[in-house]
């Protein structure tokens, strides 16, 4: 991985000095994959929006293994304005990896993420920041008037509806690339695989529950073609199941496997008891009864699930004892008294 900050030479005399890029108010994080045509226009839009609003900013492009001139364009933009920085992956790792690396390097009070294809409008940035300043932890864009074909909008609406109902987070567009965060939020979530779609859910389970949304302008793609196909919806559903399990049951696997095992085991016991009574009282023949096999399978399956839950608890307990940490939002206990209280405990 190559980063402009460490590999490029000092910017020439025409570099815009502007604000100190080491302490920006906003880090605008933009994953890019084969988007060389759109980056200059996007950069100018971000610069104009932030300068007009009096926001100190830096733009961090993450080149996700592009095969076109994306990296050359990023280097040229950096030479023109030191507030534009870049990170280059050696190959394509995906949007989640690009966001994870960008989150690690985010500076300033706020972080804004947006796509590089010009469908997200940089003019929305100041209003998103204003909402964060009202006390919210995360603001998600809502592409209410989405400029995409029905092959993308209809599955996306269904996907968002299912996620909203199962997660309990009232957002209409979980997958919108335009989002704004307080910096401490992005430092508290682990994004990998394809989990970038569920950052609001990850943030919520990390304790950042002041989440809202804002309808945003959505433009038709100006250059190139979309990099995502229908398979992303299948991966998205599987990732959603992963997120639900990790956020709810990662530290209590017995609650998940034990619940399934208990229901299956009790169902099998009830079926077996009923068949036993039918045999003893009414003399029924059981050799040709499919319920006999079903009852036995449910008992075995329930026992296996229960055992899996116990094994999961045995695996997780030592790790939790070694690595358990809890984020304290606020305290009225002085540091000395807090340390003494821990020792007394």
C-alpha positions in Angstrom: 0.0 0.0 0.0 1.3 3.4 -1.0 0.3 6.7 0.6 0.9 10.1 -0.9 1.7 11.6 2.5 4.8 9.5 2.7 5.9 9.1 -0.9 5.2 12.3 -2.8 7.6 15.2 -2.9 6.8 18.6 -1.5 4.0 20.3 -3.3 5.2 23.0 -5.8 4.7 26.7 -5.3 1.1 26.7 -6.7 -0.1 24.4 -3.9 -3.0 26.0 -2.1 -1.9 26.6 1.5 -5.5 27.0 2.9 -6.0 25.4 6.2 -3.6 23.2 8.1 -4.3 19.7 6.7 -3.1 18.2 10.0 -6.0 19.6 12.0 -9.0 19.8 9.7 -12.6 20.1 10.8 -13.7 17.5 8.3 -12.0 14.5 6.7 -13.8 13.7 3.4 -13.1 10.0 2.7 -13.7 8.8 -0.8 -13.0 5.2 -1.9 -12.3 5.1 -5.7 -12.1 2.3 -8.2 -11.5 3.2 -11.8 -12.9 6.8 -11.4 -10.2 8.9 -13.0 -12.6 11.0 -15.0 -14.8 12.0 -12.0 -12.1 12.9 -9.4 -11.1 16.4 -10.5 -14.8 17.5 -10.6 -15.5 15.9 -7.3 -12.5 17.5 -5.7 -13.5 20.9 -6.9 -17.0 20.4 -5.6 -15.8 19.4 -2.1 -13.4 22.3 -2.1 -16.1 24.8 -3.1 -18.6 23.4 -0.6 -16.2 23.4 2.4 -14.6 26.7 1.6 -18.0 28.5 1.2 -19.1 27.1 4.6 -15.8 28.0 6.3 -14.9 24.4 7.0 -11.3 23.3 7.3 -11.0 20.0 5.5 -8.9 17.4 3.9 -9.9 15.0 1.2 -8.6 11.4 1.5 -8.9 9.3 -1.7 -8.4 5.6 -1.3 -7.5 4.1 -4.7 -8.9 0.5 -4.4 -6.6 -1.1 -6.9 -7.8 0.9 -9.9 -6.7 -0.2 -13.4 -7.0 3.2 -15.0 -5.3 6.5 -14.2 -7.0 7.1 -10.9 -3.8 7.1 -8.9 -2.1 9.5 -11.4 -5.0 11.9 -11.1 -4.9 11.7 -7.3 -1.2 12.6 -7.3 -1.8 15.5 -9.6 -4.6 16.8 -7.4 -2.3 16.5 -4.3 0.3 18.5 -6.1 -2.2 21.2 -6.7 -3.6 21.3 -3.2 -2.0 19.7 -0.1 -5.4 19.2 1.4 -5.9 16.4 -1.1 -4.3 13.1 0.0 -4.4 9.6 -1.2 -3.8 6.0 -0.3 -3.3 3.3 -3.0 -4.0 -0.4 -2.6 -1.9 -2.8 -4.6 -5.0 -4.7 -5.6 -8.8 -4.4 -5.3 -9.8 -5.2 -1.7 -13.3 -3.7 -1.8 -15.1 -0.7 -0.3 -15.1 -1.9 3.3 -11.3 -2.2 3.2 -10.9 1.3 1.7 -13.2 2.7 4.4 -11.4 0.9 7.2 -8.0 2.2 6.2 -9.4 5.7 5.7 -11.1 5.6 9.1 -7.7 4.7 10.7 -6.1 7.8 9.2 -9.1 10.2 9.7 -8.3 13.4 11.5 -10.4 16.3 12.6 -13.7 16.4 14.4 -15.9 14.9 11.7 -15.6 12.4 8.9 -17.7 12.4 5.8 -17.8 9.5 3.4 -19.0 9.7 -0.2 -18.7 7.8 -3.5 -16.4 8.9 -6.2 -18.8 8.6 -9.1 -20.3 12.1 -8.7 -23.7 10.7 -7.8 -23.3 12.1 -4.3 -23.4 15.9 -4.1 -20.6 17.6 -2.2 -22.9 20.5 -1.5 -24.6 18.4 1.1 -21.5 18.3 3.3 -22.1 21.5 5.3 -25.7 20.6 6.1 -24.6 17.1 7.3 -22.0 18.7 9.6 -24.7 21.1 11.0 -26.8 18.1 12.0 -23.8 16.5 13.7 -23.3 19.8 15.6 -26.8 19.5 16.9 -25.7 16.4 18.9 -26.0 13.5 16.5 -23.3 10.8 16.2 -24.1 9.7 12.7 -26.1 11.2 9.8 -26.9 8.9 6.8 -27.9 10.2 3.5 -31.3 9.2 2.1 -31.5 9.0 -1.7 -35.2 9.6 -1.8 -35.2 10.4 -5.5 -32.7 7.9 -6.7 -31.3 8.3 -10.2 -30.7 4.6 -10.9 -32.5 1.9 -13.0 -35.3 -0.1 -11.5 -33.0 -3.2 -11.4 -31.1 -1.4 -8.6 -33.8 0.6 -6.9 -36.5 -2.1 -6.3 -34.1 -4.7 -4.7 -32.5 -1.9 -2.7 -35.8 -0.8 -1.3 -36.7 -4.3 -0.3 -33.2 -4.8 1.2 -33.5 -1.5 3.2 -37.0 -2.4 4.5 -35.8 -5.8 5.8 -32.7 -4.3 7.4 -34.8 -1.5 9.0 -37.4 -4.0 10.5 -34.8 -6.5 11.7 -32.4 -4.0 13.1 -34.8 -1.5 14.6 -32.9 1.4 13.2 -35.2 3.7 11.3 -33.1 4.6 8.2 -34.5 4.4 4.7 -31.1 4.0 2.9 -28.5 2.0 4.8 -26.3 1.7 1.7 -26.0 5.4 0.8 -22.4 6.2 0.5 -22.9 9.8 1.7 -22.7 9.7 5.5 -21.2 12.0 8.2 -19.8 10.8 11.5 -18.2 12.2 14.6 -14.6 10.9 14.5 -15.0 8.8 17.6 -17.7 6.8 15.9 -15.5 5.7 13.0 -12.7 4.8 15.5 -15.0 2.5 17.4 -16.3 0.3 14.5 -14.5 -2.5 12.7 -15.4 -2.6 9.0 -14.3 -5.5 6.9 -15.6 -7.9 4.3 -18.7 -6.2 2.9 -19.9 -4.7 6.2 -19.7 -1.0 5.0 -23.5 -1.3 4.3 -24.1 -1.8 8.0 -22.0 0.9 9.6 -25.1 2.5 11.2 -25.9 -0.8 12.8 -22.3 -1.4 14.0 -22.2 2.1 15.4 -25.6 1.6 17.2 -24.3 -1.6 18.9 -21.1 0.3 19.9 -23.3 2.7 21.9 -23.7 5.5 19.4 -27.5 5.6 19.1 -28.0 9.2 18.1 -28.4 8.3 14.5 -30.5 10.2 11.9 -30.9 10.6 8.2 -31.1 13.5 5.7 -32.7 13.4 2.3 -29.9 14.2 -0.2 -29.6 15.0 -3.8 -28.7 12.0 -6.0 -27.3 12.5 -9.5 -27.2 10.1 -12.4 -23.8 8.5 -13.1 -21.8 10.9 -15.3 -18.8 8.8 -16.2 -18.2 5.1 -16.6 -20.4 2.2 -15.4 -21.4 0.9 -12.0 -19.0 -1.6 -10.4 -21.7 -3.5 -8.6 -24.0 -6.3 -9.9 -27.0 -8.1 -8.6 -24.8 -10.4 -6.6 -24.2 -7.6 -4.1 -27.7 -8.0 -2.8 -27.0 -11.7 -2.0 -23.8 -10.8 -0.3 -25.6 -8.0 1.5 -28.1 -10.3 3.0 -25.5 -12.8 4.2 -23.5 -9.9 5.7 -26.6 -8.7 7.5 -27.0 -12.1 9.1 -23.3 -11.9 10.1 -23.7 -8.4 11.6 -26.8 -9.4 13.6 -24.9 -12.4 15.0 -21.8 -10.5 15.8 -23.5 -7.6 17.4 -26.0 -9.6 19.4 -24.4 -12.9 20.2 -20.7 -12.6 19.7 -20.1 -12.5 23.4 -23.1 -14.8 24.3 -23.2 -17.6 21.8 -25.3 -19.7 24.1 -28.2 -17.3 23.8 -28.3 -18.0 20.0 -27.5 -21.7 19.8 -29.1 -22.5 23.1 -32.4 -20.9 22.1 -32.5 -22.9 18.8 -31.5 -26.0 20.6 -34.0 -25.7 23.4 -36.9 -25.2 21.0 -35.9 -28.1 18.8 -35.2 -30.4 21.7 -38.5 -29.7 23.4 -40.4 -30.2 20.1 -38.7 -33.5 19.7 -39.5 -34.6 23.2 -43.2 -33.6 22.8 -43.5 -35.6 19.6 -41.8 -38.6 21.1 -44.0 -38.5 24.2 -47.1 -38.2 22.0 -46.0 -41.2 19.9 -45.2 -43.2 23.1 -48.7 -42.6 24.5 -50.2 -43.5 21.1 -48.3 -46.7 21.2 -48.9 -47.7 24.8 -52.6 -46.6 25.1 -53.9 -47.1 21.6 -51.5 -49.8 20.3 -50.5 -47.8 17.3 -47.7 -49.0 15.0 -44.7 -46.7 14.9 -42.6 -48.3 12.3 -44.3 -46.5 9.5 -44.7 -43.1 11.3 -42.5 -40.3 9.8 -43.1 -38.4 13.1 -40.9 -40.9 14.9 -37.9 -40.0 12.8 -38.7 -36.3 13.0 -38.9 -36.4 16.8 -35.6 -38.3 17.1 -33.9 -35.8 14.7 -35.2 -32.8 16.6 -33.9 -34.2 19.9 -30.5 -34.9 18.3 -30.4 -31.5 16.6 -31.4 -29.7 19.8 -28.7 -31.4 21.8 -26.1 -30.5 19.2 -27.1 -26.9 19.1 -27.0 -26.8 22.9 -23.6 -28.3 23.0 -22.4 -25.9 20.3 -23.5 -23.0 22.5 -21.7 -24.4 25.5 -18.5 -24.9 23.5 -18.9 -21.3 22.2 -19.1 -20.0 25.8 -16.0 -22.0 26.7 -14.1 -20.6 23.8 -15.2 -17.0 24.3 -14.8 -16.8 28.1 -11.0 -16.8 28.3 -10.7 -14.3 25.5 -13.3 -12.0 27.1 -11.5 -12.1 30.4 -8.2 -11.1 28.7 -9.5 -8.5 26.2 -12.8 -7.2 27.7 -12.9 -3.4 27.6 -15.7 -1.0 28.1 -16.0 2.5 26.7 -16.9 5.0 29.4 -18.8 8.0 27.9 -18.7 10.2 31.0 -17.8 9.9 34.7 -17.9 12.1 37.8 -15.3 9.9 39.5 -11.8 11.5 39.7 -9.0 9.3 38.1 -7.5 8.6 41.6 -10.7 7.5 43.1 -11.6 5.5 40.1 -8.3 3.6 40.3 -8.9 3.0 44.0 -12.4 1.7 43.4 -11.0 -0.8 40.8 -8.4 -2.0 43.3 -11.0 -2.4 46.1 -13.1 -4.5 43.7 
